[in-house]
């Protein structure tokens, strides 16, 4: 009996992730050539890199373009709940997730053509996604890098419609380097000669590196604070560049940093000369954008059974200092309840740097493990780092125990679950009614 009849493609390849991560373009380039270079048949690719905000910018882009009547495909990683989330066709909600049968077919085809040659899980998935996108004839493909940029599997795209680089910070040091400048160089790898690039808000040292690449490659650019800007007002924000002046309500996604992400998405659309959208298109787009696990207040669901009435559950998949700063700035605006953080991290992350922005803001930290992950950081390490920062902390065996602990407190609290996208996925899976 063929192994393909015994075990599905997804079941066979998923255990490889993330052990097989190995940044290179050689393997995927060879596989795509064997597949007939499907990536060259895809039109209007918008390539997105950055440390934080990639997903949110993609969500705004998709929502605005959809509001204007365009068809939009998107490729993101990792998935939170369902593998199919990574490949969306024609939209940006669960209805647009690639069908199970189609996903199996394209993964099987890529495995067959690869014929046992060395390949990583992300490269195989990316090749399969290109294979599918080459047949959809959608107006745009929003393509998010998996890791870095220069050697990321998505960077086989030679002539994107435009590139976007969202704010860059320290993350994935084991692959991208320990210095902000080194990481910026890796992200700059998606800037193309004679192309067009949108730069989100950046640190000074990062911006100088990116601008050097833009100049060297004769690239046209729109840069936050120079070519476009966002001004926050009491009940709205104003976006301005040489093409648009838009008065818009606050985005659907929460947090001051979302004004930066929304502005970056608007700037990207503004740079596309062939389209001109109305204020209404932008308004509908930013107020309807969805991106689960990003400062999301969880409404009534199964997890509420484990907390007291009046206690809130918030969720964010942020896992680095840059993200923590953005999250903490938003949490400062909510002073009616004490903040309790339930936190888990991968063992490659720095829990002390993540928790630093929450000093004098969080009442307690409850450390847990990421479920079903052998690479989870020991909760005791998180507890010790929290206490070194002067934050009261304890550990619990799992999410449910952590939530139930909050019932023992003498006051209503706001629970923020954060530290890992994998933890965020677990939370969403349970809150959407799957077995607890």
C-alpha positions as CSV (number, residue, x, y, z in Angstrom):
1,X,0.0,0.0,0.0
2,X,1.3,3.5,-0.9
3,X,2.3,5.7,2.0
4,X,0.0,8.3,0.5
5,X,-3.0,6.0,1.2
6,X,-1.9,5.5,4.8
7,X,-1.3,9.0,6.0
8,X,-2.5,12.3,4.6
9,X,0.0,14.9,3.3
10,X,-0.8,17.3,6.1
11,X,-0.4,14.7,8.8
12,X,2.9,13.7,7.3
13,X,4.5,17.1,6.9
14,X,3.2,19.0,9.9
15,X,5.4,17.2,12.4
16,X,8.4,18.5,10.5
17,X,7.6,22.0,11.6
18,X,9.6,23.9,12.9
19,X,12.6,21.6,13.2
20,X,13.3,21.8,9.5
21,X,13.6,25.6,9.3
22,X,16.6,26.4,7.1
23,X,16.7,29.8,5.3
24,X,17.6,29.4,1.6
25,X,16.1,30.0,-1.8
26,X,17.8,27.1,-3.6
27,X,15.5,24.3,-2.7
28,X,12.2,26.2,-3.4
29,X,13.6,27.6,-6.6
30,X,14.4,24.2,-7.9
31,X,11.0,22.8,-6.9
32,X,9.1,25.8,-8.5
33,X,11.1,25.2,-11.7
34,X,9.9,21.6,-11.8
35,X,6.4,22.8,-11.2
36,X,6.6,25.2,-14.2
37,X,7.3,28.4,-12.1
38,X,3.7,29.0,-11.1
39,X,4.8,32.1,-9.1
40,X,5.5,33.9,-12.4
41,X,1.8,33.5,-13.5
42,X,0.5,35.5,-10.5
43,X,-0.3,39.1,-11.0
44,X,-0.2,42.1,-8.6
45,X,1.8,40.6,-5.7
46,X,2.2,42.8,-2.6
47,X,5.1,41.4,-0.6
48,X,5.1,42.1,3.2
49,X,8.0,41.8,5.6
50,X,8.7,43.2,9.1
51,X,8.9,42.1,12.7
52,X,5.5,43.3,13.9
53,X,2.3,44.5,12.2
54,X,2.7,42.3,9.0
55,X,-0.6,40.5,9.6
56,X,-2.5,43.6,10.6
57,X,-1.3,45.6,7.5
58,X,-2.3,42.6,5.4
59,X,-5.8,42.5,7.0
60,X,-6.3,46.2,6.3
61,X,-5.1,45.9,2.7
62,X,-7.4,42.9,2.1
63,X,-10.4,44.6,3.8
64,X,-10.0,47.9,1.9
65,X,-9.5,46.2,-1.5
66,X,-12.4,43.9,-0.9
67,X,-14.6,46.9,0.0
68,X,-13.6,48.4,-3.3
69,X,-14.8,45.3,-5.2
70,X,-11.4,43.7,-5.9
71,X,-10.7,40.0,-5.4
72,X,-7.8,39.3,-3.0
73,X,-5.8,36.2,-2.2
74,X,-3.5,36.1,0.8
75,X,-0.8,33.9,2.2
76,X,0.1,34.1,5.9
77,X,1.9,32.1,8.6
78,X,1.7,30.5,11.0
79,X,-1.9,29.4,11.3
80,X,-3.6,30.0,14.6
81,X,-6.3,27.2,14.6
82,X,-6.7,25.6,11.2
83,X,-3.8,24.9,8.7
84,X,-6.1,26.2,5.9
85,X,-5.9,29.7,7.3
86,X,-2.5,30.1,5.6
87,X,-4.0,30.1,2.1
88,X,-7.0,32.3,1.5
89,X,-8.7,32.7,-1.8
90,X,-10.7,35.7,-2.8
91,X,-11.3,37.1,0.7
92,X,-10.0,37.3,4.3
93,X,-12.5,35.4,6.4
94,X,-13.0,31.7,7.2
95,X,-15.1,31.2,4.1
96,X,-12.0,32.0,2.0
97,X,-9.8,29.4,3.5
98,X,-8.6,26.9,1.0
99,X,-10.7,23.7,0.8
100,X,-9.3,20.6,2.5
101,X,-9.4,18.5,-0.7
102,X,-7.7,21.2,-2.8
103,X,-5.0,21.7,-0.1
104,X,-4.3,18.0,0.0
105,X,-4.1,17.9,-3.8
106,X,-1.6,20.7,-4.2
107,X,0.6,19.5,-1.3
108,X,0.6,16.0,-2.8
109,X,1.6,17.4,-6.2
110,X,4.5,19.3,-4.7
111,X,5.7,16.3,-2.8
112,X,5.4,14.1,-6.0
113,X,7.3,16.6,-8.1
114,X,9.9,17.2,-5.4
115,X,10.5,13.4,-5.4
116,X,12.2,13.2,-2.0
117,X,14.7,16.0,-2.6
118,X,15.6,18.1,0.5
119,X,12.9,20.6,1.3
120,X,11.6,22.4,4.4
121,X,8.0,22.4,5.5
122,X,7.6,26.1,4.8
123,X,9.1,25.8,1.4
124,X,6.7,23.0,0.5
125,X,3.7,24.9,1.7
126,X,4.8,28.1,-0.1
127,X,5.3,26.2,-3.4
128,X,1.9,24.6,-3.0
129,X,0.3,28.1,-2.3
130,X,1.9,29.5,-5.5
131,X,0.6,26.5,-7.4
132,X,-2.9,27.4,-6.3
133,X,-2.7,31.1,-6.7
134,X,-1.5,30.7,-10.3
135,X,-5.0,29.4,-11.1
136,X,-7.3,31.8,-9.2
137,X,-7.0,34.9,-11.4
138,X,-7.6,37.2,-8.4
139,X,-6.8,40.9,-8.7
140,X,-4.2,40.9,-5.9
141,X,-2.1,38.4,-3.9
142,X,-1.0,39.6,-0.4
143,X,2.2,37.6,0.4
144,X,3.5,37.6,3.9
145,X,7.1,36.5,4.6
146,X,7.5,33.7,7.0
147,X,10.8,34.7,8.5
148,X,13.2,37.5,7.6
149,X,13.0,38.4,3.9
150,X,16.2,38.0,2.0
151,X,16.3,34.2,2.2
152,X,12.6,33.6,3.0
153,X,10.9,31.2,0.7
154,X,8.4,33.9,-0.5
155,X,11.3,36.0,-1.8
156,X,11.5,34.0,-5.0
157,X,9.1,36.7,-6.3
158,X,11.2,38.8,-8.6
159,X,8.8,41.6,-9.6
160,X,6.1,42.3,-6.9
161,X,3.7,45.1,-7.5
162,X,5.2,46.6,-4.4
163,X,7.0,45.7,-1.2
164,X,6.0,46.7,2.3
165,X,8.3,46.7,5.4
166,X,6.4,47.1,8.7
167,X,8.2,48.1,12.0
168,X,11.4,46.1,12.6
169,X,12.5,45.0,16.0
170,X,14.5,42.2,17.6
171,X,13.1,38.7,17.1
172,X,14.1,35.3,15.7
173,X,17.7,36.1,16.6
174,X,18.8,32.5,16.1
175,X,18.1,33.0,12.3
176,X,18.4,36.7,11.7
177,X,21.1,37.9,14.1
178,X,21.2,39.7,17.5
179,X,21.6,43.2,16.2
180,X,18.8,45.4,14.9
181,X,21.0,46.4,12.0
182,X,21.5,42.8,11.0
183,X,17.7,42.1,11.1
184,X,17.0,45.2,9.1
185,X,19.4,43.9,6.3
186,X,17.5,40.6,6.2
187,X,14.2,42.4,5.9
188,X,15.6,44.7,3.3
189,X,16.1,41.7,1.1
190,X,12.5,42.1,-0.3
191,X,13.3,45.5,-1.7
192,X,13.6,45.1,-5.5
193,X,15.6,46.9,-8.2
194,X,13.4,49.6,-9.9
195,X,10.5,48.5,-7.7
196,X,8.4,50.3,-5.2
197,X,8.5,50.0,-1.4
198,X,6.3,51.3,1.5
199,X,8.1,51.7,4.8
200,X,6.2,51.6,8.0
201,X,7.3,53.5,11.1
202,X,11.0,52.5,11.9
203,X,13.8,53.2,14.3
204,X,16.3,55.7,13.0
205,X,19.1,53.2,12.5
206,X,16.7,50.8,10.7
207,X,15.4,53.6,8.5
208,X,18.9,54.6,7.4
209,X,19.6,51.0,6.3
210,X,16.4,50.6,4.4
211,X,16.8,54.0,2.7
212,X,20.3,53.0,1.6
213,X,18.9,49.9,-0.1
214,X,16.1,51.9,-1.7
215,X,18.6,54.4,-3.1
216,X,21.0,51.7,-4.3
217,X,18.3,49.7,-6.1
218,X,16.7,52.8,-7.7
219,X,13.5,51.9,-5.8
220,X,10.6,54.3,-5.4
221,X,9.4,54.6,-1.8
222,X,6.8,56.0,0.5
223,X,8.2,56.5,4.0
224,X,6.2,56.9,7.2
225,X,6.6,60.5,8.5
226,X,8.1,61.8,5.2
227,X,5.8,60.8,2.4
228,X,2.7,59.9,4.4
229,X,1.5,60.5,7.9
230,X,-1.3,59.8,10.3
231,X,-2.6,62.3,12.9
232,X,-4.8,61.0,15.7
233,X,-7.8,63.1,16.9
234,X,-10.4,62.5,19.5
235,X,-12.8,60.3,17.5
236,X,-11.0,59.8,14.2
237,X,-7.6,60.0,12.5
238,X,-6.4,61.8,9.5
239,X,-4.3,60.2,6.8
240,X,-2.3,62.4,4.4
241,X,0.0,61.9,1.4
242,X,0.4,63.5,-2.0
243,X,-2.7,61.7,-3.3
244,X,-5.2,61.5,-0.4
245,X,-6.4,63.4,2.6
246,X,-8.7,61.0,4.4
247,X,-10.7,61.6,7.6
248,X,-11.4,58.1,9.0
249,X,-12.8,56.5,12.2
250,X,-10.5,54.5,14.3
251,X,-9.6,51.0,13.0
252,X,-11.6,47.9,14.1
253,X,-8.3,46.5,15.5
254,X,-7.4,47.9,18.9
255,X,-4.3,49.7,19.9
256,X,-2.5,53.0,19.1
257,X,-0.1,51.0,16.9
258,X,-3.0,50.1,14.7
259,X,-3.1,53.7,13.4
260,X,0.5,53.0,12.1
261,X,-0.6,49.7,10.5
262,X,-3.7,51.2,8.9
263,X,-1.7,54.2,7.6
264,X,0.9,51.9,6.1
265,X,-1.8,49.9,4.3
266,X,-3.5,53.1,3.0
267,X,-0.1,54.3,1.8
268,X,0.4,51.0,-0.1
269,X,-2.9,51.4,-1.9
270,X,-2.2,55.0,-2.6
271,X,1.0,54.0,-4.3
272,X,-0.8,51.8,-6.8
273,X,-1.3,54.3,-9.7
274,X,-3.9,52.2,-11.5
275,X,-6.5,52.5,-8.8
276,X,-8.2,55.4,-6.9
277,X,-10.5,54.7,-4.1
278,X,-13.1,56.8,-2.2
279,X,-13.0,57.8,1.4
280,X,-15.9,55.3,1.9
281,X,-13.8,52.4,0.6
282,X,-11.1,53.1,3.1
283,X,-13.6,53.7,6.0
284,X,-15.4,50.4,5.3
285,X,-12.1,48.6,5.0
286,X,-10.4,49.7,8.2
287,X,-13.6,49.4,10.3
288,X,-14.2,45.9,9.1
289,X,-10.7,44.5,9.1
290,X,-10.3,41.3,11.1
291,X,-7.1,39.7,12.4
292,X,-7.7,37.2,15.2
293,X,-5.3,37.1,18.1
294,X,-4.2,40.7,17.9
295,X,-5.4,42.6,21.0
296,X,-8.7,40.8,20.6
297,X,-11.3,41.0,23.4
298,X,-12.9,37.6,23.5
299,X,-16.7,37.7,23.7
300,X,-18.8,35.2,25.5
301,X,-17.7,31.6,24.9
302,X,-16.6,28.4,26.6
303,X,-13.6,30.0,28.3
304,X,-15.9,32.4,30.2
305,X,-17.1,29.4,32.2
306,X,-13.8,29.4,34.1
307,X,-13.8,33.1,35.1
308,X,-16.0,35.3,37.4
309,X,-18.7,37.5,36.0
310,X,-17.3,40.9,35.2
311,X,-13.8,39.5,34.4
312,X,-12.7,40.1,30.8
313,X,-10.4,38.0,28.6
314,X,-8.1,39.6,26.1
315,X,-5.8,37.9,23.7
316,X,-2.7,38.9,21.8
317,X,-0.1,36.7,20.0
318,X,2.7,39.2,20.4
319,X,6.0,37.5,21.6
320,X,8.8,40.1,21.5
321,X,9.6,43.4,23.3
322,X,8.5,45.5,20.3
323,X,5.0,43.9,20.5
324,X,4.9,44.1,24.3
325,X,5.5,47.9,24.2
326,X,2.5,48.3,21.8
327,X,0.3,46.1,23.9
328,X,1.2,47.8,27.2
329,X,0.5,51.2,25.7
330,X,-3.0,50.2,24.9
331,X,-3.5,48.5,28.3
332,X,-2.6,51.7,30.0
333,X,-5.9,53.2,28.7
334,X,-7.9,50.6,30.6
335,X,-7.6,51.4,34.3
336,X,-11.0,50.3,35.6
337,X,-9.8,46.8,36.4
338,X,-6.5,45.2,37.6
339,X,-4.5,43.5,34.8
340,X,-3.6,39.9,35.1
341,X,-1.3,38.4,32.5
342,X,-1.5,34.7,31.6
343,X,1.7,34.0,29.6
344,X,3.6,31.3,27.8
345,X,6.5,31.6,25.4
346,X,8.7,29.6,23.1
347,X,12.1,28.8,24.6
348,X,13.8,30.9,22.0
349,X,12.1,34.1,23.4
350,X,13.1,36.5,26.1
351,X,10.4,36.6,28.8
352,X,12.1,39.4,30.7
353,X,12.3,41.8,27.8
354,X,8.7,40.9,27.0
355,X,7.5,41.7,30.5
356,X,9.6,44.8,31.0
357,X,7.0,47.2,29.5
358,X,4.4,45.8,31.9
359,X,6.2,46.9,35.1
360,X,3.9,49.0,37.3
361,X,1.0,48.1,35.0
362,X,0.3,44.4,35.6
363,X,-0.9,43.1,39.0
364,X,0.1,39.5,38.6
365,X,1.7,37.2,36.0
366,X,0.5,33.6,35.7
367,X,3.0,31.5,33.7
368,X,2.0,28.3,31.9
369,X,3.3,26.1,29.1
370,X,2.3,26.2,25.5
371,X,0.1,23.1,25.1
372,X,1.6,20.3,23.0
373,X,4.9,22.0,22.5
374,X,8.2,20.5,23.4
375,X,9.8,23.9,22.7
376,X,7.8,25.8,25.3
377,X,9.7,27.9,27.8
378,X,9.6,26.5,31.4
379,X,7.0,28.5,33.3
380,X,9.3,28.7,36.3
381,X,11.7,30.7,34.1
382,X,8.9,33.2,33.3
383,X,8.0,33.4,37.0
384,X,11.5,34.1,38.1
385,X,12.0,36.8,35.4
386,X,8.8,38.5,36.4
387,X,9.7,38.6,40.0
388,X,13.1,40.0,39.2
389,X,11.2,42.9,37.6
390,X,9.2,43.3,40.7
391,X,6.0,41.7,39.4
392,X,4.2,39.2,41.5
393,X,4.1,35.9,39.6
394,X,3.1,32.2,39.9
395,X,2.8,29.2,37.7
396,X,-0.1,27.0,36.8
397,X,-0.3,23.7,34.9
398,X,-2.5,24.9,32.1
399,X,-4.7,27.6,30.7
400,X,-7.8,26.4,32.5
401,X,-6.1,26.3,35.9
402,X,-4.8,29.8,35.3
403,X,-8.2,31.2,34.4
404,X,-9.8,29.5,37.4
405,X,-7.2,31.0,39.7
406,X,-8.6,34.5,38.8
407,X,-11.8,33.5,40.5
408,X,-10.0,33.5,43.8
409,X,-9.1,37.2,43.5
410,X,-11.3,39.6,45.5
411,X,-11.9,41.9,42.6
412,X,-12.9,41.8,38.9
413,X,-9.9,41.7,36.6
414,X,-8.9,42.1,33.0
415,X,-7.0,38.9,31.9
416,X,-4.5,39.3,29.0
417,X,-3.3,36.1,27.5
418,X,-0.1,36.7,25.5
419,X,3.4,35.7,24.7
420,X,3.0,33.3,21.8
421,X,1.1,32.9,18.6
422,X,0.9,29.2,19.3
423,X,-0.8,29.9,22.7
424,X,-3.1,32.3,20.9
425,X,-4.1,29.6,18.5
426,X,-4.8,27.2,21.4
427,X,-7.0,29.9,23.1
428,X,-9.0,30.6,20.0
429,X,-9.5,26.9,19.4
430,X,-10.9,26.4,22.8
431,X,-13.0,29.6,22.8
432,X,-14.6,28.6,19.5
433,X,-16.1,25.6,21.2
434,X,-13.7,22.8,20.5
435,X,-13.2,20.3,23.2
436,X,-11.5,21.7,26.4
